[in-house]
Amino acid sequence: MHIPKDAMLLRIFLGENDHWQGRPLYEALVLKAREMHLGGATVLRGPMGFGHSSRLHTAKILRLSEDLPFVVEIVDTEEKIRGFVEAIDPMMGSGLITLEKVQVLQYGPPPNHAS
């Protein structure tokens, strides 16, 4: 798979308690990205955050695992990213989706890499 130097970074901010059809939403999003042959997806779990409700979500000892923040990041072409965003629209109940231009410096092993 090839990703052009000028690509797009999609970030989806959601909560640990967000689900789609019986599975965690972050998992459903990654599986959808794989199904649509996007370049890759990474899920990041945050120890603390808040969103539009201003309700604090934290992993502190007294509030262990109370809907912690998750971020799904995907980099690919603008066309593929926009198609993905359209495909996941029914999955997104709340959350924040951002898109920004990025330059891909390396994807996969460098050229002439000996395995």
LOBA-70841 format. One record per atom (N, C-alpha, C): residue number from 1; atom name; x, y, z. Coordinates in Angstrom, 3 decimals. Example, Ala and Ser with C-alpha at 12.3 -4.5 7.8 and 13.67 -1.06 7.14 Angstrom:
<filums>
num:1; atome:N; u:13.190; v:-5.690; w:7.800
num:1; atome:CA; u:12.300; v:-4.500; w:7.800
num:1; atome:C; u:13.200; v:-3.300; w:7.800
num:2; atome:N; u:12.850; v:-2.250; w:7.080
num:2; atome:CA; u:13.670; v:-1.060; w:7.140
num:2; atome:C; u:12.900; v:0.030; w:7.870
</filums>
This chain:
<filums>
num:1; atome:N; u:0.840; v:-1.178; w:0.000
num:1; atome:CA; u:0.000; v:0.000; w:0.000
num:1; atome:C; u:0.884; v:1.239; w:0.000
num:2; atome:N; u:0.442; v:2.247; w:-0.711
num:2; atome:CA; u:1.189; v:3.501; w:-0.819
num:2; atome:C; u:0.327; v:4.657; w:-0.315
num:3; atome:N; u:0.923; v:5.509; w:0.494
num:3; atome:CA; u:0.267; v:6.748; w:0.922
num:3; atome:C; u:1.101; v:7.889; w:0.355
num:4; atome:N; u:0.471; v:8.835; w:-0.330
num:4; atome:CA; u:1.245; v:9.934; w:-0.911
num:4; atome:C; u:1.847; v:10.819; w:0.172
num:5; atome:N; u:2.870; v:11.575; w:-0.206
num:5; atome:CA; u:3.535; v:12.471; w:0.733
num:5; atome:C; u:2.541; v:13.451; w:1.355
num:6; atome:N; u:1.666; v:14.024; w:0.541
num:6; atome:CA; u:0.630; v:14.919; w:1.050
num:6; atome:C; u:-0.614; v:14.102; w:1.332
num:7; atome:N; u:-0.945; v:13.962; w:2.610
num:7; atome:CA; u:-2.059; v:13.107; w:3.019
num:7; atome:C; u:-2.907; v:13.848; w:4.047
num:8; atome:N; u:-3.863; v:13.134; w:4.630
num:8; atome:CA; u:-4.746; v:13.699; w:5.639
num:8; atome:C; u:-4.683; v:12.854; w:6.912
num:9; atome:N; u:-4.753; v:13.536; w:8.044
num:9; atome:CA; u:-4.811; v:12.883; w:9.351
num:9; atome:C; u:-6.212; v:13.079; w:9.911
num:10; atome:N; u:-6.877; v:11.982; w:10.180
num:10; atome:CA; u:-8.208; v:11.983; w:10.782
num:10; atome:C; u:-8.045; v:11.620; w:12.247
num:11; atome:N; u:-8.644; v:12.426; w:13.116
num:11; atome:CA; u:-8.659; v:12.114; w:14.547
num:11; atome:C; u:-10.106; v:12.048; w:15.004
num:12; atome:N; u:-10.422; v:10.987; w:15.707
num:12; atome:CA; u:-11.761; v:10.806; w:16.250
num:12; atome:C; u:-11.621; v:10.688; w:17.764
num:13; atome:N; u:-12.204; v:11.639; w:18.473
num:13; atome:CA; u:-12.162; v:11.670; w:19.931
num:13; atome:C; u:-13.478; v:11.085; w:20.444
num:14; atome:N; u:-13.382; v:10.109; w:21.322
num:14; atome:CA; u:-14.588; v:9.466; w:21.853
num:14; atome:C; u:-14.318; v:8.948; w:23.247
num:15; atome:N; u:-15.325; v:8.356; w:23.834
num:15; atome:CA; u:-15.201; v:7.837; w:25.191
num:15; atome:C; u:-15.152; v:6.326; w:25.214
num:16; atome:N; u:-14.558; v:5.826; w:26.256
num:16; atome:CA; u:-14.430; v:4.387; w:26.458
num:16; atome:C; u:-15.796; v:3.689; w:26.482
num:17; atome:N; u:-16.817; v:4.382; w:26.940
num:17; atome:CA; u:-18.153; v:3.776; w:27.043
num:17; atome:C; u:-18.955; v:3.852; w:25.753
num:18; atome:N; u:-18.424; v:4.489; w:24.702
num:18; atome:CA; u:-19.136; v:4.563; w:23.426
num:18; atome:C; u:-19.068; v:3.206; w:22.730
num:19; atome:N; u:-20.225; v:2.747; w:22.261
num:19; atome:CA; u:-20.312; v:1.428; w:21.614
num:19; atome:C; u:-21.069; v:1.511; w:20.296
num:20; atome:N; u:-20.841; v:0.516; w:19.445
num:20; atome:CA; u:-21.563; v:0.356; w:18.184
num:20; atome:C; u:-21.821; v:-1.131; w:17.993
num:21; atome:N; u:-23.075; v:-1.495; w:17.942
num:21; atome:CA; u:-23.507; v:-2.870; w:17.721
num:21; atome:C; u:-22.803; v:-3.859; w:18.646
num:22; atome:N; u:-22.787; v:-3.513; w:19.936
num:22; atome:CA; u:-22.281; v:-4.435; w:20.950
num:22; atome:C; u:-20.779; v:-4.474; w:21.153
num:23; atome:N; u:-20.026; v:-3.661; w:20.430
num:23; atome:CA; u:-18.580; v:-3.648; w:20.639
num:23; atome:C; u:-18.133; v:-2.214; w:20.884
num:24; atome:N; u:-16.971; v:-2.045; w:21.521
num:24; atome:CA; u:-16.476; v:-0.682; w:21.740
num:24; atome:C; u:-16.369; v:0.061; w:20.408
num:25; atome:N; u:-16.765; v:1.329; w:20.413
num:25; atome:CA; u:-16.766; v:2.116; w:19.181
num:25; atome:C; u:-15.372; v:2.228; w:18.580
num:26; atome:N; u:-14.356; v:2.402; w:19.421
num:26; atome:CA; u:-12.999; v:2.507; w:18.874
num:26; atome:C; u:-12.625; v:1.245; w:18.100
num:27; atome:N; u:-13.038; v:0.095; w:18.596
num:27; atome:CA; u:-12.762; v:-1.175; w:17.919
num:27; atome:C; u:-13.526; v:-1.257; w:16.597
num:28; atome:N; u:-14.797; v:-0.864; w:16.612
num:28; atome:CA; u:-15.605; v:-0.878; w:15.390
num:28; atome:C; u:-15.012; v:0.059; w:14.334
num:29; atome:N; u:-14.485; v:1.209; w:14.761
num:29; atome:CA; u:-13.884; v:2.161; w:13.823
num:29; atome:C; u:-12.612; v:1.595; w:13.188
num:30; atome:N; u:-11.772; v:0.970; w:13.989
num:30; atome:CA; u:-10.535; v:0.379; w:13.466
num:30; atome:C; u:-10.864; v:-0.755; w:12.485
num:31; atome:N; u:-11.829; v:-1.585; w:12.830
num:31; atome:CA; u:-12.215; v:-2.677; w:11.931
num:31; atome:C; u:-12.794; v:-2.146; w:10.624
num:32; atome:N; u:-13.558; v:-1.053; w:10.698
num:32; atome:CA; u:-14.109; v:-0.426; w:9.487
num:32; atome:C; u:-12.989; v:0.155; w:8.631
num:33; atome:N; u:-12.004; v:0.787; w:9.263
num:33; atome:CA; u:-10.863; v:1.331; w:8.530
num:33; atome:C; u:-10.097; v:0.210; w:7.823
num:34; atome:N; u:-9.941; v:-0.897; w:8.484
num:34; atome:CA; u:-9.244; v:-2.051; w:7.880
num:34; atome:C; u:-10.049; v:-2.609; w:6.712
num:35; atome:N; u:-11.351; v:-2.721; w:6.919
num:35; atome:CA; u:-12.249; v:-3.213; w:5.868
num:35; atome:C; u:-12.179; v:-2.322; w:4.624
num:36; atome:N; u:-12.015; v:-1.020; w:4.833
num:36; atome:CA; u:-11.973; v:-0.062; w:3.723
num:36; atome:C; u:-10.548; v:0.146; w:3.189
num:37; atome:N; u:-9.592; v:-0.658; w:3.678
num:37; atome:CA; u:-8.205; v:-0.656; w:3.198
num:37; atome:C; u:-7.508; v:0.687; w:3.400
num:38; atome:N; u:-7.763; v:1.329; w:4.536
num:38; atome:CA; u:-7.034; v:2.546; w:4.851
num:38; atome:C; u:-5.619; v:2.173; w:5.278
num:39; atome:N; u:-4.738; v:3.157; w:5.275
num:39; atome:CA; u:-3.324; v:2.908; w:5.525
num:39; atome:C; u:-3.004; v:2.330; w:6.894
num:40; atome:N; u:-3.824; v:2.570; w:7.875
num:40; atome:CA; u:-3.607; v:2.071; w:9.225
num:40; atome:C; u:-4.397; v:2.909; w:10.204
num:41; atome:N; u:-4.566; v:2.400; w:11.385
num:41; atome:CA; u:-5.306; v:3.109; w:12.429
num:41; atome:C; u:-4.644; v:2.820; w:13.768
num:42; atome:N; u:-4.613; v:3.824; w:14.617
num:42; atome:CA; u:-4.054; v:3.679; w:15.953
num:42; atome:C; u:-5.062; v:4.201; w:16.958
num:43; atome:N; u:-5.233; v:3.468; w:18.052
num:43; atome:CA; u:-6.114; v:3.902; w:19.131
num:43; atome:C; u:-5.237; v:4.309; w:20.310
num:44; atome:N; u:-5.473; v:5.518; w:20.807
num:44; atome:CA; u:-4.743; v:6.035; w:21.963
num:44; atome:C; u:-5.719; v:6.203; w:23.119
num:45; atome:N; u:-5.334; v:5.726; w:24.280
num:45; atome:CA; u:-6.176; v:5.844; w:25.471
num:45; atome:C; u:-5.596; v:6.936; w:26.361
num:46; atome:N; u:-6.429; v:7.899; w:26.697
num:46; atome:CA; u:-5.969; v:9.018; w:27.515
num:46; atome:C; u:-6.268; v:8.816; w:28.985
num:47; atome:N; u:-5.366; v:9.257; w:29.859
num:47; atome:CA; u:-5.610; v:9.134; w:31.295
num:47; atome:C; u:-6.566; v:10.185; w:31.849
num:48; atome:N; u:-6.830; v:11.244; w:31.029
num:48; atome:CA; u:-7.706; v:12.302; w:31.509
num:48; atome:C; u:-8.170; v:13.153; w:30.339
num:49; atome:N; u:-9.389; v:13.686; w:30.428
num:49; atome:CA; u:-9.893; v:14.578; w:29.403
num:49; atome:C; u:-11.312; v:15.019; w:29.701
num:50; atome:N; u:-11.808; v:15.949; w:28.868
num:50; atome:CA; u:-13.203; v:16.354; w:28.939
num:50; atome:C; u:-13.631; v:16.772; w:27.551
num:51; atome:N; u:-14.928; v:16.760; w:27.326
num:51; atome:CA; u:-15.471; v:17.117; w:26.026
num:51; atome:C; u:-16.521; v:18.199; w:26.154
num:52; atome:N; u:-17.502; v:18.163; w:25.262
num:52; atome:CA; u:-18.508; v:19.219; w:25.188
num:52; atome:C; u:-19.324; v:19.380; w:26.463
num:53; atome:N; u:-19.462; v:18.329; w:27.251
num:53; atome:CA; u:-20.239; v:18.418; w:28.497
num:53; atome:C; u:-19.420; v:19.029; w:29.640
num:54; atome:N; u:-18.111; v:19.152; w:29.453
num:54; atome:CA; u:-17.173; v:19.627; w:30.473
num:54; atome:C; u:-17.052; v:18.671; w:31.654
num:55; atome:N; u:-17.623; v:17.474; w:31.534
num:55; atome:CA; u:-17.488; v:16.463; w:32.580
num:55; atome:C; u:-16.087; v:15.874; w:32.500
num:56; atome:N; u:-15.375; v:15.861; w:33.616
num:56; atome:CA; u:-14.006; v:15.376; w:33.651
num:56; atome:C; u:-13.989; v:13.853; w:33.665
num:57; atome:N; u:-13.195; v:13.269; w:32.796
num:57; atome:CA; u:-12.991; v:11.821; w:32.736
num:57; atome:C; u:-11.542; v:11.576; w:33.129
num:58; atome:N; u:-11.340; v:10.756; w:34.153
num:58; atome:CA; u:-9.981; v:10.570; w:34.662
num:58; atome:C; u:-9.743; v:9.131; w:35.101
num:59; atome:N; u:-8.474; v:8.756; w:35.136
num:59; atome:CA; u:-8.085; v:7.420; w:35.593
num:59; atome:C; u:-7.531; v:7.479; w:37.014
num:60; atome:N; u:-7.780; v:8.584; w:37.728
num:60; atome:CA; u:-7.288; v:8.685; w:39.100
num:60; atome:C; u:-7.887; v:7.570; w:39.945
num:61; atome:N; u:-7.208; v:7.233; w:40.993
num:61; atome:CA; u:-7.535; v:6.053; w:41.786
num:61; atome:C; u:-8.991; v:6.004; w:42.253
num:62; atome:N; u:-9.597; v:7.130; w:42.628
num:62; atome:CA; u:-10.968; v:7.110; w:43.118
num:62; atome:C; u:-11.993; v:6.994; w:41.983
num:63; atome:N; u:-11.573; v:7.251; w:40.750
num:63; atome:CA; u:-12.497; v:7.210; w:39.628
num:63; atome:C; u:-11.965; v:6.279; w:38.535
num:64; atome:N; u:-11.353; v:5.203; w:38.941
num:64; atome:CA; u:-10.682; v:4.313; w:37.998
num:64; atome:C; u:-11.597; v:3.912; w:36.850
num:65; atome:N; u:-11.158; v:4.152; w:35.639
num:65; atome:CA; u:-11.821; v:3.734; w:34.411
num:65; atome:C; u:-13.239; v:4.252; w:34.282
num:66; atome:N; u:-13.441; v:5.550; w:34.481
num:66; atome:CA; u:-14.756; v:6.154; w:34.277
num:66; atome:C; u:-14.825; v:6.779; w:32.902
num:67; atome:N; u:-15.163; v:6.007; w:31.914
num:67; atome:CA; u:-15.341; v:6.498; w:30.548
num:67; atome:C; u:-14.139; v:7.318; w:30.083
num:68; atome:N; u:-12.966; v:6.720; w:30.127
num:68; atome:CA; u:-11.742; v:7.422; w:29.749
num:68; atome:C; u:-11.774; v:7.841; w:28.289
num:69; atome:N; u:-11.040; v:8.913; w:27.958
num:69; atome:CA; u:-11.014; v:9.373; w:26.573
num:69; atome:C; u:-10.171; v:8.455; w:25.684
num:70; atome:N; u:-10.630; v:8.272; w:24.454
num:70; atome:CA; u:-9.906; v:7.517; w:23.435
num:70; atome:C; u:-9.792; v:8.394; w:22.198
num:71; atome:N; u:-8.692; v:8.231; w:21.461
num:71; atome:CA; u:-8.499; v:8.920; w:20.189
num:71; atome:C; u:-8.124; v:7.865; w:19.158
num:72; atome:N; u:-8.833; v:7.870; w:18.036
num:72; atome:CA; u:-8.483; v:6.997; w:16.913
num:72; atome:C; u:-7.845; v:7.892; w:15.856
num:73; atome:N; u:-6.641; v:7.547; w:15.417
num:73; atome:CA; u:-5.937; v:8.316; w:14.394
num:73; atome:C; u:-5.748; v:7.462; w:13.150
num:74; atome:N; u:-6.014; v:8.074; w:11.996
num:74; atome:CA; u:-5.880; v:7.387; w:10.711
num:74; atome:C; u:-5.260; v:8.363; w:9.722
num:75; atome:N; u:-4.268; v:7.906; w:8.959
num:75; atome:CA; u:-3.644; v:8.709; w:7.918
num:75; atome:C; u:-3.825; v:8.001; w:6.587
num:76; atome:N; u:-4.304; v:8.742; w:5.596
num:76; atome:CA; u:-4.447; v:8.205; w:4.238
num:76; atome:C; u:-4.708; v:9.373; w:3.295
num:77; atome:N; u:-5.086; v:9.059; w:2.077
num:77; atome:CA; u:-5.396; v:10.109; w:1.105
num:77; atome:C; u:-6.670; v:10.828; w:1.518
num:78; atome:N; u:-6.826; v:12.043; w:1.069
num:78; atome:CA; u:-8.028; v:12.807; w:1.392
num:78; atome:C; u:-9.280; v:12.080; w:0.903
num:79; atome:N; u:-9.221; v:11.523; w:-0.284
num:79; atome:CA; u:-10.377; v:10.824; w:-0.848
num:79; atome:C; u:-10.794; v:9.636; w:0.020
num:80; atome:N; u:-9.822; v:8.829; w:0.442
num:80; atome:CA; u:-10.150; v:7.657; w:1.265
num:80; atome:C; u:-10.641; v:8.067; w:2.651
num:81; atome:N; u:-10.030; v:9.105; w:3.218
num:81; atome:CA; u:-10.442; v:9.573; w:4.545
num:81; atome:C; u:-11.874; v:10.110; w:4.493
num:82; atome:N; u:-12.178; v:10.905; w:3.481
num:82; atome:CA; u:-13.538; v:11.468; w:3.373
num:82; atome:C; u:-14.573; v:10.359; w:3.156
num:83; atome:N; u:-14.224; v:9.340; w:2.391
num:83; atome:CA; u:-15.114; v:8.197; w:2.217
num:83; atome:C; u:-15.342; v:7.456; w:3.522
num:84; atome:N; u:-14.298; v:7.335; w:4.324
num:84; atome:CA; u:-14.400; v:6.685; w:5.625
num:84; atome:C; u:-15.301; v:7.483; w:6.560
num:85; atome:N; u:-15.109; v:8.797; w:6.597
num:85; atome:CA; u:-15.938; v:9.647; w:7.464
num:85; atome:C; u:-17.408; v:9.493; w:7.097
num:86; atome:N; u:-17.701; v:9.440; w:5.823
num:86; atome:CA; u:-19.084; v:9.247; w:5.376
num:86; atome:C; u:-19.606; v:7.882; w:5.821
num:87; atome:N; u:-18.763; v:6.857; w:5.724
num:87; atome:CA; u:-19.178; v:5.498; w:6.085
num:87; atome:C; u:-19.435; v:5.337; w:7.580
num:88; atome:N; u:-18.711; v:6.083; w:8.413
num:88; atome:CA; u:-18.884; v:5.922; w:9.863
num:88; atome:C; u:-19.922; v:6.855; w:10.458
num:89; atome:N; u:-20.508; v:7.718; w:9.651
num:89; atome:CA; u:-21.494; v:8.669; w:10.164
num:89; atome:C; u:-22.583; v:8.002; w:11.011
num:90; atome:N; u:-23.142; v:6.864; w:10.580
num:90; atome:CA; u:-24.174; v:6.224; w:11.415
num:90; atome:C; u:-23.644; v:5.697; w:12.752
num:91; atome:N; u:-22.345; v:5.491; w:12.855
num:91; atome:CA; u:-21.742; v:4.938; w:14.070
num:91; atome:C; u:-21.519; v:6.005; w:15.136
num:92; atome:N; u:-21.422; v:7.243; w:14.714
num:92; atome:CA; u:-21.017; v:8.326; w:15.610
num:92; atome:C; u:-22.232; v:8.967; w:16.276
num:93; atome:N; u:-22.392; v:8.708; w:17.568
num:93; atome:CA; u:-23.468; v:9.343; w:18.311
num:93; atome:C; u:-23.020; v:10.694; w:18.843
num:94; atome:N; u:-21.823; v:10.723; w:19.382
num:94; atome:CA; u:-21.228; v:11.959; w:19.876
num:94; atome:C; u:-19.743; v:11.869; w:19.594
num:95; atome:N; u:-18.992; v:12.758; w:20.158
num:95; atome:CA; u:-17.557; v:12.741; w:19.924
num:95; atome:C; u:-17.149; v:13.910; w:19.051
num:96; atome:N; u:-15.887; v:13.976; w:18.731
num:96; atome:CA; u:-15.314; v:15.046; w:17.935
num:96; atome:C; u:-14.480; v:14.410; w:16.837
num:97; atome:N; u:-14.634; v:14.893; w:15.616
num:97; atome:CA; u:-13.845; v:14.416; w:14.484
num:97; atome:C; u:-13.100; v:15.605; w:13.904
num:98; atome:N; u:-11.778; v:15.469; w:13.752
num:98; atome:CA; u:-10.976; v:16.532; w:13.150
num:98; atome:C; u:-10.209; v:15.974; w:11.957
num:99; atome:N; u:-9.825; v:16.870; w:11.076
num:99; atome:CA; u:-9.111; v:16.498; w:9.867
num:99; atome:C; u:-8.045; v:17.557; w:9.609
num:100; atome:N; u:-6.843; v:17.122; w:9.309
num:100; atome:CA; u:-5.788; v:18.078; w:8.995
num:100; atome:C; u:-4.837; v:17.504; w:7.948
num:101; atome:N; u:-4.226; v:18.409; w:7.201
num:101; atome:CA; u:-3.250; v:18.010; w:6.201
num:101; atome:C; u:-1.952; v:17.642; w:6.904
num:102; atome:N; u:-1.332; v:16.565; w:6.430
num:102; atome:CA; u:-0.043; v:16.129; w:6.971
num:102; atome:C; u:0.883; v:15.749; w:5.823
num:103; atome:N; u:2.169; v:15.719; w:6.120
num:103; atome:CA; u:3.149; v:15.213; w:5.169
num:103; atome:C; u:3.670; v:13.892; w:5.696
num:104; atome:N; u:3.573; v:12.862; w:4.884
num:104; atome:CA; u:4.055; v:11.539; w:5.248
num:104; atome:C; u:5.544; v:11.475; w:4.911
num:105; atome:N; u:6.370; v:11.256; w:5.906
num:105; atome:CA; u:7.812; v:11.167; w:5.697
num:105; atome:C; u:8.257; v:9.731; w:5.461
num:106; atome:N; u:7.549; v:8.787; w:6.088
num:106; atome:CA; u:7.860; v:7.371; w:5.891
num:106; atome:C; u:6.629; v:6.567; w:6.209
num:107; atome:N; u:6.397; v:5.520; w:5.413
num:107; atome:CA; u:5.302; v:4.583; w:5.661
num:107; atome:C; u:5.825; v:3.212; w:5.309
num:108; atome:N; u:5.966; v:2.370; w:6.304
num:108; atome:CA; u:6.553; v:1.057; w:6.071
num:108; atome:C; u:8.073; v:1.144; w:6.124
num:109; atome:N; u:8.753; v:0.074; w:5.691
num:109; atome:CA; u:10.223; v:0.098; w:5.737
num:109; atome:C; u:10.795; v:1.090; w:4.741
num:110; atome:N; u:11.958; v:1.649; w:5.045
num:110; atome:CA; u:12.562; v:2.593; w:4.092
num:110; atome:C; u:12.961; v:1.871; w:2.803
num:111; atome:N; u:13.100; v:2.612; w:1.687
num:111; atome:CA; u:13.509; v:1.994; w:0.432
num:111; atome:C; u:14.847; v:1.270; w:0.596
num:112; atome:N; u:15.010; v:0.181; w:-0.125
num:112; atome:CA; u:16.240; v:-0.625; w:-0.102
num:112; atome:C; u:16.542; v:-1.187; w:1.287
num:113; atome:N; u:15.505; v:-1.410; w:2.073
num:113; atome:CA; u:15.670; v:-1.961; w:3.417
num:113; atome:C; u:15.871; v:-3.468; w:3.318
num:114; atome:N; u:16.947; v:-3.955; w:3.860
num:114; atome:CA; u:17.209; v:-5.389; w:3.855
num:114; atome:C; u:16.484; v:-6.041; w:5.012
num:115; atome:N; u:15.683; v:-7.049; w:4.734
num:115; atome:CA; u:14.927; v:-7.718; w:5.801
num:115; atome:C; u:15.775; v:-8.735; w:6.516
</filums>
